[in-house]
Structures are given as C-alpha cells and as structure tokens.
Amino acid sequence: MALSEAGGCVDGRVTDREGILLPGVHVYFGQPNRRYDHGILGDDIEWGSLTYVRQGSAAHGPYIFEEITLPKTRVFEDLAPRLADLDGDGSAEIIVIETDIGKGASLAVYGLVDGVLKKITATPHIGRSHRWLAPIGAADLDGDGNIEIAYIDRPHLARLLKIWRYRDGRLTLVAEQGGLTNHRIGQTYISGGIRDCGAGPQMITANADWSQIVASVFDGKEIRSAVIGRHKGRNSFKRAMECRM
C-alpha cells in the first residue's frame, strides 16, 4: 500500500492537477495507522477511516462529503474500497475488508442511508486475530437477480471460497468450496477476479498450491470449478481475466 501526502490511498484520487473535484463518486481510505501488526499486504500500515465524496452537479446530484472513523480496535485491512450497486437502485455500495484486532477480518458493506454514510451489513469476523480474507468480486453469479459477493476466506490457510448473497440489506452465505486461493503473504495485490467471457460470470483464482488457474461458477446451489491453464506468474491471471485462457 502507498500513502499520499494527505494520508489517503493514492488510488483514491478525487481532484485534478488544479485541485478541482473530479466528476462522480469517490471513496477512499484515510487515517493510516500501525495499530494492527498483521502486515499481510506487505507493510504494517492499515487504515482507520472511510471517506465518500460526490461531486455536486446536475448529472451527479448534490455535493456530499461523508466520513466514518473506526474505533481503535478496528482497521480497514485492505488495498482500496470497491464500488458495486448491490441493490439495483442506481447508487453504488462500498465493499471493504474490516478487521477487528482480536477477531480477524470480515467483509463489510457501507453505503449512504438518508444521505449519511453507514455500515449496512457485514459477514461475521473470522474469529481470531491475524486471520484475513481476500475479495474476488461482486456479480449476479447465478442469474437470480440478486448480487453475490465472493471472497477467499484465509487464502494462506483455509483457502476457502465463500459466496454471500446480498438481499434486503443483508448478507447470506449460500455456498463454499475449498482448495482455492488468490493471495500470497506479503503481496501488495489480490490476484484474479470475476470475468464474463460470454457464458456468464466466472470467478478466477488459483488452486491451493498455485500451480493452476481455476475458473469457478455458481448455479444457485453449488460451485463448480475447472482448471483453465497453468499458473506461470502474475501475467497468467491477466490472460485469464482477458478471456485468453
């Protein structure tokens, strides 16, 4: 992770070179700190706040600036917030990894509620300090009209793919499968993601020993996985996500 001079995530650029707010919605982490000694993403810096900024314009609506600061017992153990419209209302929710120092990571969903940034829902914390999860992505994986969020639970230990369905402001676990991963200790990125090569969404990960690239699909009842190529480094995931594997 890199820090900007303002203490936010470099990926969270909200202004141009002249300092003018860029169009649209921006979310970014702030308040970097060292209160959690896990360092799973390559350094000892985690984040203590989440900021939501929306440019005021006819196209985007009134200006909004909202920020949430976590208690000292929690951090955002993450690279950058993810935007996805989970409920189909035209406004994006925010998906983050929120970690309790004593209970480990959870996947949390934030969003605007009556114009105020709030936590909408979250998965349970893993249950132990120094336990983490790595998001894959969000999509309607089974075509039922609801959005699912997929991640790898403990990608260095359990290597367990979990799929949660978002509906009515809640997350429900609908499927899980072992033997898959998408992160190695110390990496400053998460591998893979969700692709659609014309036959519906596929979750792209590695197998447990990083020898193969795997595509997994969810049909509403179970997960089916198939090897689509050998893992020969980071470029293998790039090729897979571009439907070249």
MARKEDREN-186035 format. One record per residue (C-alpha): residue in three letters; x, y, z. Coordinates in steps of 0.1 Angstrom, whole numbers, padded with zeros to 4 digits, always signed. Each point is the difference from the previous one (the first is absolute). Layout:
N
ALAXYZ/...
***
This chain:
245
MET+0000+0000+0000/ALA+0012+0035-0008/LEU-0009+0032+0019/SER-0007+0034-0014/GLU+0010+0032+0018/ALA-0035+0004+0012/GLY+0000-0034+0016/GLY-0025-0016-0023/CYS+0005-0028-0026/VAL+0018+0011-0031/ASP-0026-0019-0020/GLY-0027+0023+0015/ARG+0007+0031-0022/VAL-0029+0024+0002/THR+0014+0032-0015/ASP+0018+0010-0032/ARG+0034+0017-0001/GLU-0017+0033+0007/GLY-0017-0013+0031/ILE-0035-0001-0017/LEU-0022-0029+0012/LEU-0003-0026-0027/PRO-0034-0011-0012/GLY-0020-0028+0016/VAL+0004-0019+0033/HIS+0033-0006+0018/VAL+0008-0022+0030/TYR+0033-0004+0017/PHE+0017-0011+0032/GLY+0017+0025+0023/GLN+0016+0002+0035/PRO+0028-0024-0006/ASN+0012-0017+0032/ARG+0021-0028+0014/ARG-0023-0013+0027/TYR-0004-0034-0015/ASP+0032-0020-0005/HIS-0011-0025-0027/GLY+0017+0014-0031/ILE-0017-0024-0024/LEU+0001+0024-0029/GLY+0037+0007+0001/ASP+0003+0027+0026/ASP-0012+0009+0035/ILE-0023+0028-0010/GLU-0038-0004+0002/TRP-0028+0026-0002/GLY-0022+0016+0026/SER-0026+0019-0021/LEU-0022-0003-0031/THR-0010+0031-0019/TYR-0028+0005-0026/VAL+0000+0030-0023/ARG-0024+0008-0028/GLN+0004+0030-0023/GLY-0030+0023+0000/SER-0014+0004-0035/ALA-0031-0005-0020/ALA+0013-0034-0011/HIS+0010-0013+0034/GLY-0023+0018+0025/PRO+0009+0022+0029/TYR+0035+0001+0015/ILE+0005-0026+0027/PHE+0030-0005+0024/GLU-0003-0028+0025/GLU+0026-0016+0022/ILE+0000-0029+0024/THR+0028-0005+0026/LEU+0004-0035+0015/PRO+0005-0006+0037/LYS+0036-0007+0010/THR-0007-0037+0002/ARG-0006-0002-0038/VAL+0017+0008-0033/PHE-0007-0002-0037/GLU+0024-0028-0009/ASP-0003+0007-0037/LEU+0015+0015-0032/ALA-0028+0022-0011/PRO-0038+0001+0003/ARG-0021-0016-0027/LEU-0032+0015-0015/ALA-0029-0022-0011/ASP-0037+0006-0002/LEU-0012-0029+0021/ASP-0037+0008+0003/GLY-0006+0013-0036/ASP-0011+0035+0011/GLY+0025+0017-0022/SER+0024+0010+0028/ALA+0031-0019+0009/GLU+0006-0016+0033/ILE+0036-0003+0014/ILE+0016-0034+0006/VAL+0030-0001+0024/ILE+0020-0023+0022/GLU-0006+0011+0036/THR+0021-0017+0027/ASP-0005-0002+0037/ILE+0034-0002+0017/GLY-0011-0029+0022/LYS-0024-0018-0023/GLY+0015+0003-0035/ALA-0014+0011-0033/SER-0036+0004-0012/LEU-0014+0012-0033/ALA-0021+0031+0006/VAL-0024+0020-0022/TYR-0003+0037+0005/GLY-0024+0024-0018/LEU-0020+0032+0003/VAL-0031-0003+0021/ASP-0021+0032-0001/GLY+0031+0018-0012/VAL+0022-0012+0029/LEU+0028-0026-0005/LYS-0007-0030+0021/LYS+0010-0037+0003/ILE-0030-0019-0016/THR+0011-0036+0007/ALA+0030-0022+0005/THR+0011-0037+0001/PRO+0010-0013+0034/HIS+0036+0006+0009/ILE+0022-0031-0006/GLY+0003-0004+0038/ARG+0037+0003+0007/SER+0027+0028-0003/HIS+0023-0001-0031/ARG-0026-0017-0021/TRP-0009+0017-0033/LEU-0022-0004-0031/ALA+0006+0011-0036/PRO-0029+0012-0022/ILE-0005-0014-0035/GLY-0029+0023-0011/ALA-0037+0006-0001/ALA-0025-0011-0028/ASP-0033-0018-0005/LEU+0018-0034-0001/ASP-0030-0022-0005/GLY-0024+0022-0020/ASP-0026+0003+0027/GLY+0000+0038+0000/ASN+0019+0004+0033/ILE+0036+0009+0003/GLU+0025-0024+0016/ILE+0033+0009+0016/ALA+0028-0025-0002/TYR+0032-0002+0020/ILE+0027-0024+0011/ASP-0001-0006+0038/ARG+0035-0002+0013/PRO+0018-0003-0033/HIS+0032-0012+0016/LEU-0016-0026+0024/ALA-0035-0012-0007/ARG-0001+0010-0037/LEU-0037+0000+0001/LEU-0022+0017-0027/LYS-0031+0015+0016/ILE-0030+0015-0018/TRP-0024+0023+0018/ARG-0033+0013-0015/TYR-0010+0036+0006/ARG-0037+0006+0004/ASP-0021+0024+0020/GLY+0031+0015+0016/ARG+0013-0033+0013/LEU+0027-0025-0010/THR-0008-0038+0000/LEU+0025-0027-0005/VAL-0012-0021-0030/ALA+0030-0022-0010/GLU+0036-0008+0009/GLN+0028-0022-0015/GLY+0035-0007+0011/GLY+0033-0003-0019/LEU+0001+0035-0015/THR+0021+0031+0007/ASN+0007+0035-0014/HIS+0027+0015+0022/ARG+0035-0008+0014/ILE+0013+0015+0032/GLY+0017+0033-0007/GLN-0015+0006-0034/THR-0012+0036-0006/TYR-0028-0012-0022/ILE-0028-0026-0002/SER+0001-0023-0030/GLY-0029-0009-0023/GLY-0035+0014+0002/ILE-0033-0006-0018/ARG-0001-0002-0038/ASP-0028-0006-0026/CYS+0012-0015-0032/GLY-0035-0003-0014/ALA-0013-0029+0020/GLY-0007+0018+0033/PRO+0022+0010+0029/GLN+0030-0021+0010/MET+0021+0004+0031/ILE+0037-0001-0008/THR+0024-0013+0026/ALA+0030-0023+0005/ASN-0002-0035+0013/ALA+0014-0006+0035/ASP+0036-0005-0011/TRP+0001+0028-0026/SER+0008-0025-0028/GLN-0033+0006-0020/ILE-0024+0028-0009/VAL-0036-0010+0009/ALA-0034+0013-0012/SER-0029-0006+0023/VAL-0037+0005-0006/PHE-0030+0001+0023/ASP-0034-0013-0012/GLY-0020+0010+0031/LYS+0006-0033+0017/GLU+0036-0010-0003/ILE+0034+0012-0012/ARG+0016-0018-0030/SER+0037+0006-0007/ALA+0022-0008-0030/VAL+0037+0005-0007/ILE+0005+0023-0030/GLY+0038+0003-0001/ARG+0033-0002+0018/HIS+0010+0027+0024/LYS+0033+0015-0012/GLY-0001+0033+0019/ARG-0021+0031+0002/ASN-0004+0003-0038/SER-0019-0033+0001/PHE-0028+0017+0019/LYS+0000+0029-0024/ARG-0005-0024-0029/ALA-0028-0018+0018/MET-0018+0032+0008/GLU+0003+0010-0037/CYS-0016-0033-0010/ARG+0032-0011-0017/MET+0001-0032+0021/
***
